Amino acid sequence: MVDAVFRIIQAGPFVTIQDAGRKGMMRYGLPESGPMDRTSFAIAQAALGNAPNAPAIEISRGGLSLECVSGAVTFAVVGGGFLVQAGAEAASAWQVLTIKAGEKLSIKPGPWGSWTYLAFAGELQATSWLGSVATHSQSGYGGGRLVAGGELVVASAEIRDHRTGPIPCPIWARPRPEVRVVLGPQDRFFDEASITLLLNERFRLTDAYDRMGVRLRGPQLLPKGALSIPSEAIMRGSIQVSGEGTPTVLLADHQTTGGYPKIATIINDDLDGFCQLRSHDYVRFSPITPRYALTLARSRAKAVGIYLERLGGRGGWGLGELFVRLQML
């Protein structure tokens, strides 16, 4: 096996190297980072037969263009409705393809989605920071942001022809214009009118959207009374409301603590779909109980586990079984 080497022709904002995330460091003030759409990232790795935590490239709507200057390697592009040009072959995302020296690889935004993942059948070389190559966008620590003129090296690159072809794109991988939330933990700081607005009105994603979070535009959710909340731990998916009543959904690189009230939290099962929404898309919030959220998490974990296992083996999916599995997700 030899290395595959790429020259970076163009890279948009927030095109970074990520692994599955920097686990166990939030207690020290370090965000987990990792992919915005964690399930698409996992599918890209499974489709190639890679380890779940292998490094990959997260691509924003700014796109990415590479030139393979030496070697050859099989790769997967999963997430969103992005458009792929690999040499003379044009395809959509949700594909496993192979590229060789002298060919260019271009990944651009298509009709839907905000993030896609480029994984390789080999070892993408990247700088590790505190045990992970996940890039923290605010500091740049980790594998780092891709910039034009740079170089990417995939060590021990392999051609895995038995894995090439389309990957089923399930309905849950698309953007979610309605997401389920559990109220709290500080919903007590809002009156009934604000809670009603949250759960009955549409909100629009603004251009204030990055890996740390996205600010929403819609009805003001004014907290009642003076706020004096001690800073506390914050989780991905929290809907944090500022003093003037503007909600922000916290995402992969969110701060680890904060003192603004969190009116609700998007459940984990819907967060990847929320991240695939684009600026100016609308979203609604639908309330569920914590008990039901736990039930959903367990059933989703089981179904996704089965899907990834079968995809990783590239075993024979019968059409009927595939349909059932995708609907379970």
Residue pairs with C-beta under 8 A, 6 or more apart in sequence:
1 122
1 156
1 157
1 158
2 70
2 71
2 157
3 70
3 71
3 122
3 153
3 154
3 155
3 156
3 157
4 68
4 70
4 71
4 72
4 73
4 99
4 120
4 122
4 153
4 154
4 157
5 68
5 69
5 70
5 71
5 151
5 152
5 153
5 154
6 66
6 67
6 68
6 69
6 105
6 151
6 152
6 153
6 154
7 66
7 67
7 69
7 149
7 150
7 151
8 64
8 65
8 66
8 146
8 147
8 148
8 149
8 150
8 151
8 152
9 65
9 66
9 67
9 104
9 148
10 63
10 64
10 65
10 148
11 62
11 63
11 64
11 65
11 145
11 146
11 147
11 148
11 150
12 59
12 60
12 61
12 62
12 63
12 64
13 60
13 62
14 58
14 60
14 62
14 137
14 145
14 210
14 211
15 57
15 58
15 59
15 60
15 62
15 63
15 64
15 145
15 146
16 57
16 58
16 135
16 137
16 142
16 143
16 144
16 145
16 146
17 55
17 56
17 57
17 58
17 124
17 126
17 133
17 134
17 135
17 142
17 143
17 144
17 146
18 33
18 34
18 35
18 41
18 55
18 56
18 57
18 58
18 133
18 134
18 135
18 142
18 143
19 34
19 53
19 54
19 55
19 56
19 132
19 133
19 134
19 143
20 34
20 35
20 38
20 41
20 42
20 52
20 53
20 134
21 32
21 33
21 34
21 35
21 38
21 132
21 134
21 252
22 30
22 31
22 32
22 33
22 34
22 129
22 130
22 131
22 132
22 134
22 136
22 142
23 32
23 132
25 31
25 32
25 130
26 32
26 233
26 256
29 256
29 257
30 130
30 136
30 256
31 136
31 252
31 253
31 254
31 255
31 256
32 134
32 236
32 252
33 132
33 134
33 135
33 136
33 137
33 142
33 211
33 252
33 253
34 41
34 132
34 134
34 252
35 41
35 56
35 58
35 115
35 117
35 252
36 58
36 114
36 115
36 211
36 251
36 252
36 272
36 275
37 79
37 80
37 115
37 117
37 272
37 275
37 276
38 272
39 173
39 272
39 304
40 78
40 79
40 80
40 115
40 116
40 117
40 173
40 272
41 56
41 58
41 78
41 79
41 117
41 119
42 52
42 304
42 308
43 78
43 79
43 167
43 307
43 308
43 311
44 56
44 76
44 77
44 78
44 79
44 117
44 118
44 119
45 51
45 52
45 54
45 56
45 76
45 119
46 52
46 308
46 309
46 311
46 312
47 76
47 78
47 96
47 119
47 163
47 167
47 311
47 312
47 314
48 74
48 75
48 76
48 96
48 119
48 120
48 121
48 160
48 163
49 121
49 160
49 163
49 312
49 314
50 119
50 121
54 119
54 123
54 124
55 123
55 124
55 126
55 133
55 143
56 117
56 118
56 119
56 120
56 124
57 64
57 117
57 118
57 119
57 124
57 146
57 152
58 115
58 116
58 117
59 82
59 107
59 115
59 116
59 117
59 118
60 114
60 115
61 109
61 114
61 278
63 106
63 107
63 108
63 109
64 105
64 106
64 107
64 118
64 146
65 104
65 105
65 106
65 107
66 104
66 105
66 106
66 152
67 103
67 104
67 105
68 99
68 100
68 101
68 102
68 103
68 104
68 105
69 101
70 101
71 100
71 101
71 154
71 157
72 98
72 99
72 100
72 101
72 157
72 159
73 98
73 99
73 120
73 121
73 122
73 154
73 157
73 158
73 159
74 96
74 97
74 98
74 120
74 121
74 158
74 159
74 160
74 161
74 163
74 164
75 96
75 97
75 98
75 99
75 105
75 118
75 119
75 120
75 121
76 95
76 96
76 97
76 117
76 118
76 119
76 167
77 84
77 93
77 94
77 95
77 97
77 107
77 116
77 117
77 118
78 93
78 94
78 116
78 117
78 119
78 167
79 93
79 113
79 115
79 116
79 117
79 173
79 276
80 93
80 109
80 110
80 112
80 113
80 114
80 115
80 116
80 276
81 92
81 93
81 110
81 111
81 112
81 113
82 92
82 93
82 107
82 108
82 109
82 110
82 113
82 116
83 90
83 91
83 92
83 93
83 107
83 108
83 109
83 110
84 90
84 91
84 92
84 93
84 95
84 97
84 105
84 106
84 107
85 91
85 104
85 105
85 106
85 107
85 108
86 97
86 98
86 99
86 103
86 104
86 105
86 106
87 99
87 100
87 103
87 104
87 105
89 97
91 97
92 110
93 107
93 110
93 113
93 116
93 169
94 166
94 167
94 168
94 169
95 165
95 166
95 167
96 160
96 163
96 164
96 165
96 166
96 167
97 164
98 159
98 161
98 164
99 105
107 116
107 118
112 174
112 175
112 276
112 278
113 174
113 175
113 276
113 278
114 175
114 275
114 276
114 277
114 278
115 275
115 276
120 154
120 157
121 157
121 158
121 159
121 160
121 163
122 154
122 155
122 156
122 157
122 158
123 154
123 155
123 156
124 152
124 153
124 154
125 152
125 153
125 154
125 155
126 133
126 142
126 143
126 144
127 133
127 142
127 143
127 144
128 142
128 143
129 136
129 141
129 142
132 142
133 142
133 143
134 142
134 143
135 141
135 142
135 143
135 144
135 145
136 142
136 253
137 145
137 210
137 211
137 212
137 253
138 212
138 253
146 152
162 314
163 314
167 311
168 317
168 322
168 326
170 307
170 326
170 329
171 326
171 327
172 273
172 326
172 329
173 272
173 273
173 276
174 273
174 276
175 273
175 274
175 276
175 277
175 278
175 281
176 270
176 273
176 274
176 276
176 277
176 283
177 277
177 281
177 282
177 283
177 284
178 283
178 284
178 285
178 286
179 266
179 267
179 270
179 271
179 273
179 274
179 283
179 284
179 285
179 286
180 266
180 267
180 269
180 270
180 285
180 286
180 287
180 288
180 293
180 296
181 239
181 264
181 265
181 266
181 267
181 285
181 286
181 287
181 288
182 264
182 265
182 267
182 287
182 288
182 289
182 290
182 293
183 195
183 263
183 264
183 287
184 262
184 263
184 264
184 265
185 262
185 265
186 229
186 261
186 262
186 263
187 195
187 263
187 264
189 223
189 224
189 225
189 227
189 229
189 261
189 263
190 198
190 221
190 222
190 223
190 224
190 241
190 261
190 263
191 224
194 221
194 222
194 223
194 224
194 245
194 263
195 263
197 218
197 219
197 221
198 221
198 239
198 247
198 263
198 264
198 285
199 285
199 286
199 287
201 218
201 219
201 284
202 218
202 282
202 283
202 284
203 216
203 217
203 218
203 219
203 247
203 282
203 283
203 284
203 285
204 216
204 217
204 218
204 280
204 281
204 282
204 283
205 214
205 216
205 217
205 277
205 278
205 279
205 280
205 281
205 282
205 283
206 214
206 215
206 216
206 217
206 279
206 280
207 279
207 280
208 214
208 215
209 215
209 279
210 253
211 251
211 252
211 253
212 250
212 251
212 252
212 253
212 254
212 255
213 240
213 248
213 249
213 250
213 251
213 254
214 248
214 249
214 251
214 279
215 246
215 247
215 248
216 246
216 247
216 248
216 249
216 283
218 247
220 244
220 245
220 246
221 241
221 245
221 246
221 247
221 263
222 244
222 245
223 241
223 243
223 245
223 261
227 243
227 259
227 260
227 261
229 259
229 260
229 261
230 259
231 257
231 258
231 259
232 257
232 258
232 259
233 256
233 257
234 240
234 250
234 254
234 255
234 256
234 257
234 258
234 262
235 250
235 265
236 250
236 251
236 252
236 254
236 271
237 249
237 250
237 265
237 266
237 267
237 268
237 271
237 274
238 249
238 250
238 254
238 262
238 265
238 266
239 247
239 248
239 249
239 250
239 262
239 263
239 264
239 265
239 266
239 285
240 247
240 248
240 249
240 250
240 258
240 260
240 261
240 262
240 263
241 247
241 248
241 260
241 261
241 262
241 263
242 248
242 260
243 260
247 263
249 266
249 274
251 275
264 285
264 287
266 274
266 285
267 288
267 293
267 296
267 297
268 297
269 296
269 297
269 300
274 283
277 283
288 296
299 328
300 329
303 325
303 328
303 329
304 329
306 325
307 325
307 326
307 329
310 317
310 325
317 325
